Amino acid sequence: MEKAAVVIGLQWGDEGKGKIVDNLTEDFDVVVRFQGGNNAGHTVVANGKKIILHQVPSGILHKGKKCIIGNGVVIDPDVLLEEVTMLKENGFDVEPANFMVSNRAHVIMPYHKALDRAREESLGEKKIGTTCRGIGPCYSDKSARMGIRVAELLTPADAEGILQQNLREKNVLLRELYNKEGFSEQEMRDFLKRHAEWMRQYAVDCTEEISGLIKEGKKVLFEGAQGFMLDIDHGTYPFVTSSNTISGAVNTGTGIPASNMRIIGVVKAYTTRVGKGVFPTELNDETGALLREHGREFGATTGRPRRTGWLDIPLLRRAVHINNVSEIALTKVDVLSGIREIKICTDYVFNGEKGIPANPNNMNGVEPVYETLEGWSEDISNARSYGELPENARRYIKRIEELLKVRILTVSVGPSREQIIRLDE
């Protein structure tokens, strides 16, 4: 087996990456989160308990595994502390020996969250649909070279000048533009001091740490948040997240090159997305409602109902190409049980021509081209091998392989660890 692998969501997030990482962790020694913030939730059923993780890598649910939050992640200390506390209360080991945070990761400050909410409110019907958790404003400060990293959080004197600069700007925006309350310097100093006390034990140079582990022969699994179609450069802009979600972000988010890694693309057996933005295969009918109900398509972080639709091959082809995907993990196949006819979008038509429009602004005008397959009525949640799946379910899986030209090596038929079928065994 390769020394390193990357798990990437190939749709608009919510593909089930956390479950796949949880399953793969058995074969790896280290799990590293390389981008995103707590605007994504990984839901895993472990030891009979439903655990929702927003920042800690989901490998933490396995005994003896090291978990690292890389420099490409933006960290909300309040949320991270709650998560660490919850894991300890549920009997999971979250000690510094096996859980670490990059000292170069940027910190989500209270004013980031306040700005996020204020901006969304001001946009009204044109709002992006963010989770209002301060992710975008934090990444904006990072790019503007006025962010506060874990390193500065641990050394308040180093954060003083940056903090003053930020508050001068943020308070003007909050008070004058959005008619909201601002923040005092003392409030923010207290915030940094409070979290420095407990976070100090976890802070490391993640690049040095991971490089050292690789040299020792340890196997490393990298996990991202969100999905490919929410990538700030390659996704359905502007309705995207604020970071790069592609496999190449492993390099920028951890300092470890992504070359020669096994790239595992996670694909839900149908398509969902949260918030606004283009969705060519969306179903606003009974079938869409059925997918939402049977798939429990409500955000792990926000509880928001997800929009649902048929599988979108054109965008998946692009995701496979850009991420250099070597294999696919197909999730939630069980949700399609009972649907008489299942459609797959195999292409788009725009102005009489097939393909994805060169101008991304034309995506709203595409017409999906569908291929219809016969569904299956059987409950497949108890299947534990590929041969136990109904013939029509196997035909559906095979057709996805043919269209994407990538092997499907993992099939999920339910939420628990036991409901994953590995096709390479």
C-alpha positions as CSV (number, residue, x, y, z in Angstrom):
1,M,0.0,0.0,0.0
2,E,1.1,3.6,-0.7
3,K,2.6,5.5,2.2
4,A,0.1,8.3,1.7
5,A,-3.5,8.8,0.5
6,V,-5.9,11.7,0.1
7,V,-9.6,11.7,0.5
8,I,-11.4,14.3,-1.6
9,G,-15.2,15.0,-1.9
10,L,-16.0,15.3,-5.6
11,Q,-19.4,17.0,-5.4
12,W,-20.7,19.9,-3.3
13,G,-19.7,18.4,0.0
14,D,-21.7,16.1,2.2
15,E,-20.5,13.0,0.2
16,G,-19.7,11.0,3.3
17,K,-15.9,11.7,3.5
18,G,-15.8,11.4,7.3
19,K,-17.2,7.8,7.1
20,I,-14.7,6.8,4.4
21,V,-11.8,8.3,6.4
22,D,-13.0,6.5,9.5
23,N,-13.1,3.2,7.5
24,L,-9.7,3.8,5.9
25,T,-8.0,4.8,9.1
26,E,-7.5,1.2,10.0
27,D,-4.8,1.0,7.3
28,F,-3.0,4.2,8.3
29,D,-1.1,5.6,11.2
30,V,-1.7,9.3,10.9
31,V,-4.8,11.3,9.7
32,V,-4.3,15.0,8.7
33,R,-6.9,17.7,7.9
34,F,-5.5,20.1,5.3
35,Q,-8.1,22.8,4.6
36,G,-11.4,24.4,5.5
37,G,-12.9,25.3,8.8
38,N,-15.8,24.2,11.1
39,N,-18.3,25.0,8.4
40,A,-18.3,21.3,7.5
41,G,-19.3,18.4,9.6
42,H,-18.1,14.8,9.4
43,T,-20.7,12.4,10.8
44,V,-19.5,9.0,11.9
45,V,-21.2,6.3,13.9
46,A,-18.6,4.8,16.2
47,N,-19.1,2.3,19.1
48,G,-22.8,2.8,18.7
49,K,-22.5,6.6,19.1
50,K,-23.2,9.2,16.5
51,I,-20.1,11.5,16.6
52,I,-20.1,14.8,14.6
53,L,-16.7,16.3,14.0
54,H,-16.1,19.8,12.6
55,Q,-12.4,20.3,13.0
56,V,-10.7,17.3,14.6
57,P,-9.8,14.7,11.9
58,S,-12.2,11.7,12.1
59,G,-9.3,9.3,12.6
60,I,-9.4,10.4,16.3
61,L,-12.1,7.8,16.8
62,H,-9.5,5.0,16.3
63,K,-7.2,4.1,19.2
64,G,-3.5,4.8,18.7
65,K,-3.8,7.0,15.6
66,K,-2.1,10.4,15.4
67,C,-4.4,13.2,14.1
68,I,-3.1,16.6,12.9
69,I,-4.8,19.8,11.9
70,G,-2.7,21.4,9.2
71,N,-1.8,25.0,8.5
72,G,-4.4,25.3,5.7
73,V,-7.2,25.0,8.2
74,V,-8.8,28.0,9.9
75,I,-9.5,27.2,13.5
76,D,-12.3,28.4,15.8
77,P,-10.9,27.9,19.3
78,D,-14.3,27.9,20.9
79,V,-15.5,25.1,18.6
80,L,-12.3,23.2,18.8
81,L,-12.3,23.3,22.7
82,E,-16.0,22.0,22.7
83,E,-15.0,19.2,20.3
84,V,-12.0,18.1,22.3
85,T,-14.1,18.2,25.5
86,M,-16.9,16.1,23.8
87,L,-14.4,13.5,22.5
88,K,-12.8,13.1,26.0
89,E,-16.3,12.8,27.6
90,N,-17.0,10.0,25.1
91,G,-13.9,8.1,26.0
92,F,-11.7,9.0,23.0
93,D,-8.0,9.8,23.4
94,V,-7.3,13.5,22.6
95,E,-3.9,13.9,24.3
96,P,-1.0,15.9,22.8
97,A,0.8,12.6,21.9
98,N,-1.8,11.8,19.3
99,F,-3.6,15.1,18.5
100,M,-1.7,18.2,17.2
101,V,-2.6,21.6,15.7
102,S,-0.3,23.5,13.3
103,N,1.1,26.7,14.8
104,R,0.7,28.2,11.3
105,A,-3.1,27.6,11.1
106,H,-5.1,30.9,11.2
107,V,-7.5,31.6,14.1
108,I,-11.2,32.6,13.5
109,M,-11.8,35.6,15.8
110,P,-15.2,36.7,17.1
111,Y,-15.1,39.7,14.7
112,H,-14.8,37.3,11.8
113,K,-18.1,35.6,12.7
114,A,-19.8,38.9,13.3
115,L,-18.7,40.2,9.9
116,D,-19.9,37.0,8.2
117,R,-23.4,37.3,9.7
118,A,-23.6,41.0,8.9
119,R,-22.6,40.6,5.3
120,E,-25.0,37.7,4.7
121,E,-27.9,39.7,6.3
122,S,-27.0,42.8,4.1
123,L,-27.2,40.7,0.9
124,G,-30.8,39.7,1.4
125,E,-32.0,37.5,-1.5
126,K,-28.5,37.7,-3.0
127,K,-26.7,36.1,0.0
128,I,-24.2,33.4,-0.7
129,G,-25.6,31.0,1.9
130,T,-22.6,30.7,4.2
131,T,-22.8,29.1,7.6
132,C,-21.9,32.4,9.1
133,R,-19.0,30.8,11.1
134,G,-16.4,33.4,10.1
135,I,-14.6,31.1,7.6
136,G,-14.6,33.6,4.7
137,P,-13.5,36.7,6.7
138,C,-10.7,34.6,8.3
139,Y,-9.4,33.5,5.0
140,S,-9.7,37.0,3.7
141,D,-7.5,38.3,6.5
142,K,-5.0,35.5,5.8
143,S,-4.7,36.6,2.2
144,A,-4.5,40.3,3.2
145,R,-1.6,39.4,5.5
146,M,-3.4,40.6,8.6
147,G,-4.5,37.2,10.1
148,I,-3.8,35.9,13.6
149,R,-2.3,32.4,13.6
150,V,-2.0,29.9,16.4
151,A,1.6,31.1,16.8
152,E,0.4,34.6,17.6
153,L,-2.4,33.3,19.8
154,L,0.3,31.6,21.9
155,T,2.4,34.8,22.1
156,P,-0.1,37.6,22.7
157,A,2.6,40.3,22.3
158,D,3.1,39.2,18.7
159,A,-0.7,39.6,18.1
160,E,-1.0,43.0,19.6
161,G,-0.2,45.1,16.5
162,I,-2.3,42.8,14.2
163,L,-5.2,42.9,16.6
164,Q,-5.2,46.7,16.7
165,Q,-5.1,46.9,12.9
166,N,-7.9,44.5,12.6
167,L,-10.2,46.2,15.1
168,R,-9.7,49.6,13.5
169,E,-11.0,48.2,10.3
170,K,-13.6,45.7,11.5
171,N,-15.2,48.0,14.0
172,V,-15.7,50.7,11.3
173,L,-17.3,48.1,9.0
174,L,-19.5,46.6,11.8
175,R,-20.7,50.0,13.2
176,E,-20.8,52.3,10.2
177,L,-21.7,49.9,7.4
178,Y,-23.7,47.2,9.1
179,N,-25.0,49.1,12.2
180,K,-23.7,46.3,14.5
181,E,-21.8,46.4,17.7
182,G,-18.0,46.4,17.5
183,F,-15.3,44.7,19.8
184,S,-12.9,46.1,22.3
185,E,-9.2,45.3,22.3
186,Q,-9.5,43.9,25.9
187,E,-12.3,41.5,24.8
188,M,-10.0,40.1,22.1
189,R,-7.0,40.0,24.3
190,D,-9.0,37.9,26.8
191,F,-10.2,35.7,24.0
192,L,-6.6,35.0,22.9
193,K,-5.4,34.5,26.4
194,R,-8.2,32.1,27.4
195,H,-7.5,29.8,24.4
196,A,-3.7,30.0,24.6
197,E,-3.8,28.3,28.0
198,W,-5.2,25.0,26.7
199,M,-4.1,25.1,23.0
200,R,-0.4,25.5,23.8
201,Q,0.0,21.8,24.5
202,Y,-1.3,20.9,21.0
203,A,0.6,23.4,18.8
204,V,3.4,22.0,16.5
205,D,5.1,22.7,13.2
206,C,2.9,20.3,11.3
207,T,5.2,20.1,8.2
208,E,8.1,19.0,10.4
209,E,5.9,16.6,12.3
210,I,4.4,14.9,9.3
211,S,7.7,14.8,7.4
212,G,9.3,13.1,10.4
213,L,6.5,10.6,10.6
214,I,6.7,9.7,6.9
215,K,10.5,9.2,7.3
216,E,9.8,6.8,10.1
217,G,7.7,4.8,7.6
218,K,4.3,5.9,9.0
219,K,1.3,5.8,6.6
220,V,-0.5,9.1,6.3
221,L,-4.1,9.8,5.3
222,F,-5.0,13.4,4.3
223,E,-8.6,14.5,4.6
224,G,-10.3,17.7,3.3
225,A,-13.5,19.4,4.1
226,Q,-16.4,20.5,1.7
227,G,-16.1,19.2,-1.9
228,F,-14.5,19.8,-5.2
229,M,-17.4,21.9,-6.6
230,L,-17.0,24.3,-3.7
231,D,-13.3,25.0,-4.5
232,I,-12.6,28.7,-4.6
233,D,-10.9,28.4,-8.0
234,H,-12.5,25.4,-9.7
235,G,-16.0,25.3,-8.1
236,T,-19.3,27.0,-9.0
237,Y,-18.1,30.5,-8.1
238,P,-19.3,32.6,-6.3
239,F,-21.3,30.0,-4.4
240,V,-18.2,28.3,-3.1
241,T,-16.1,28.0,0.1
242,S,-13.1,30.3,0.8
243,S,-10.3,27.7,0.4
244,N,-9.0,25.2,-2.2
245,T,-10.6,21.8,-1.7
246,I,-8.7,20.0,-4.4
247,S,-6.0,17.3,-3.8
248,G,-3.3,19.9,-4.6
249,A,-4.3,21.8,-1.5
250,V,-2.5,19.0,0.5
251,N,0.8,20.7,-0.4
252,T,-0.3,24.2,0.6
253,G,-2.3,23.1,3.6
254,T,0.4,20.9,5.2
255,G,3.7,21.5,3.4
256,I,3.7,17.9,2.1
257,P,3.7,17.3,-1.7
258,A,0.7,15.4,-3.0
259,S,2.6,13.7,-5.7
260,N,2.6,9.9,-5.9
261,M,-0.3,9.7,-3.4
262,R,-3.4,7.5,-3.8
263,I,-6.3,9.9,-4.5
264,I,-9.6,8.6,-3.3
265,G,-12.6,10.6,-4.6
266,V,-15.8,10.3,-2.5
267,V,-19.1,10.4,-4.6
268,K,-22.6,10.2,-3.2
269,A,-24.8,8.0,-5.4
270,Y,-27.0,11.0,-6.2
271,T,-26.2,14.8,-5.8
272,T,-26.9,17.3,-3.1
273,R,-25.8,20.8,-2.2
274,V,-26.6,23.3,0.6
275,G,-27.2,27.0,0.0
276,K,-27.6,28.8,-3.3
277,G,-25.8,28.3,-6.6
278,V,-26.1,26.4,-9.9
279,F,-27.5,22.8,-9.6
280,P,-28.3,21.4,-13.1
281,T,-29.7,18.1,-12.0
282,E,-31.8,19.4,-9.0
283,L,-35.1,17.7,-8.3
284,N,-37.9,19.9,-7.0
285,D,-40.5,17.1,-6.9
286,E,-41.5,14.0,-4.9
287,T,-38.3,12.1,-5.9
288,G,-36.2,15.0,-4.6
289,A,-38.1,15.0,-1.4
290,L,-37.8,11.2,-1.1
291,L,-34.0,11.4,-1.5
292,R,-33.9,14.1,1.2
293,E,-36.0,12.1,3.6
294,H,-34.4,8.7,3.0
295,G,-30.9,10.1,2.9
296,R,-31.4,12.3,6.0
297,E,-30.1,15.2,3.9
298,F,-29.8,17.9,6.6
299,G,-26.6,19.6,7.4
300,A,-24.4,18.1,10.1
301,T,-23.2,21.6,11.0
302,T,-26.3,23.8,10.4
303,G,-29.3,21.4,10.2
304,R,-30.3,23.0,6.9
305,P,-32.2,20.8,4.4
306,R,-30.0,20.0,1.4
307,R,-31.1,20.4,-2.2
308,T,-31.2,17.0,-4.0
309,G,-30.8,15.8,-7.6
310,W,-29.6,13.0,-9.9
311,L,-26.0,12.1,-10.2
312,D,-24.1,14.7,-12.3
313,I,-21.4,13.0,-14.5
314,P,-20.1,16.1,-16.4
315,L,-19.0,17.8,-13.2
316,L,-17.7,14.6,-11.8
317,R,-15.5,14.0,-14.9
318,R,-14.0,17.5,-14.3
319,A,-13.5,16.7,-10.6
320,V,-11.8,13.3,-11.4
321,H,-9.5,15.0,-13.9
322,I,-8.4,18.0,-11.8
323,N,-7.9,15.9,-8.6
324,N,-6.2,13.1,-10.5
325,V,-8.5,10.6,-8.8
326,S,-7.2,7.0,-8.7
327,E,-10.3,5.4,-7.2
328,I,-13.8,6.2,-6.1
329,A,-15.7,5.5,-2.9
330,L,-19.5,5.5,-3.7
331,T,-21.7,6.3,-0.7
332,K,-25.4,6.2,0.1
333,V,-26.3,3.7,-2.6
334,D,-29.0,2.4,-0.2
335,V,-30.9,5.7,-0.4
336,L,-31.8,4.9,-4.0
337,S,-33.6,1.6,-3.0
338,G,-37.3,1.7,-3.9
339,I,-36.9,4.2,-6.8
340,R,-38.4,2.6,-9.9
341,E,-36.3,4.5,-12.5
342,I,-32.9,6.1,-11.7
343,K,-31.5,8.8,-13.9
344,I,-27.9,9.8,-14.5
345,C,-26.9,13.1,-16.1
346,T,-24.4,12.0,-18.8
347,D,-23.9,15.4,-20.5
348,Y,-25.1,19.0,-20.8
349,V,-26.5,20.9,-23.7
350,F,-26.0,24.7,-24.0
351,N,-27.1,26.6,-27.2
352,G,-27.3,23.3,-29.0
353,E,-23.8,22.1,-28.1
354,K,-22.8,19.4,-25.7
355,G,-20.4,19.9,-22.9
356,I,-19.7,22.3,-20.0
357,P,-19.9,25.9,-21.2
358,A,-16.6,27.7,-21.4
359,N,-18.1,30.7,-19.6
360,P,-19.0,29.5,-16.1
361,N,-21.8,32.1,-16.0
362,N,-23.7,30.1,-18.5
363,M,-24.0,27.0,-16.2
364,N,-27.5,28.1,-15.2
365,G,-28.6,27.7,-18.8
366,V,-27.5,24.2,-19.4
367,E,-30.0,21.3,-20.1
368,P,-29.0,18.0,-18.6
369,V,-28.9,14.9,-20.9
370,Y,-30.2,11.9,-18.9
371,E,-29.7,8.2,-19.2
372,T,-32.4,6.1,-17.3
373,L,-31.6,2.9,-15.5
374,E,-34.0,0.5,-13.9
375,G,-34.0,0.7,-10.1
376,W,-34.3,-1.9,-7.4
377,S,-36.9,-2.5,-4.7
378,E,-34.7,-4.5,-2.3
379,D,-33.4,-3.1,1.0
380,I,-29.6,-3.3,0.5
381,S,-28.5,-2.0,3.9
382,N,-27.6,-5.6,5.1
383,A,-25.5,-6.4,2.1
384,R,-21.9,-7.1,3.1
385,S,-20.4,-8.1,-0.3
386,Y,-20.8,-6.9,-3.9
387,G,-22.4,-10.1,-4.8
388,E,-25.2,-9.6,-2.3
389,L,-26.3,-6.4,-4.1
390,P,-29.3,-6.7,-6.5
391,E,-28.4,-6.9,-10.1
392,N,-29.7,-3.5,-10.9
393,A,-27.7,-1.9,-8.1
394,R,-24.6,-3.6,-9.5
395,R,-25.5,-2.3,-13.0
396,Y,-25.8,1.2,-11.6
397,I,-22.4,1.1,-10.0
398,K,-20.8,-0.4,-13.1
399,R,-22.3,2.3,-15.3
400,I,-20.8,5.0,-13.1
401,E,-17.4,3.3,-13.5
402,E,-17.8,3.3,-17.2
403,L,-18.8,6.9,-17.5
404,L,-16.0,8.2,-15.2
405,K,-13.4,5.7,-16.3
406,V,-12.3,5.2,-12.7
407,R,-12.6,2.1,-10.5
408,I,-15.2,2.1,-7.7
409,L,-13.4,0.2,-4.9
410,T,-15.7,1.1,-1.9
411,V,-19.5,1.1,-1.7
412,S,-21.4,2.3,1.3
413,V,-24.9,1.0,2.0
414,G,-25.7,2.7,5.3
415,P,-24.3,5.0,8.0
416,S,-22.4,2.5,10.3
417,R,-18.9,1.2,9.9
418,E,-20.1,-2.3,9.1
419,Q,-22.1,-1.0,6.1
420,I,-19.1,-0.5,3.8
421,I,-18.3,-3.0,1.1
422,R,-14.8,-3.1,-0.2
423,L,-14.7,-4.3,-3.8
424,D,-10.9,-4.9,-3.8
425,E,-11.1,-7.6,-1.1
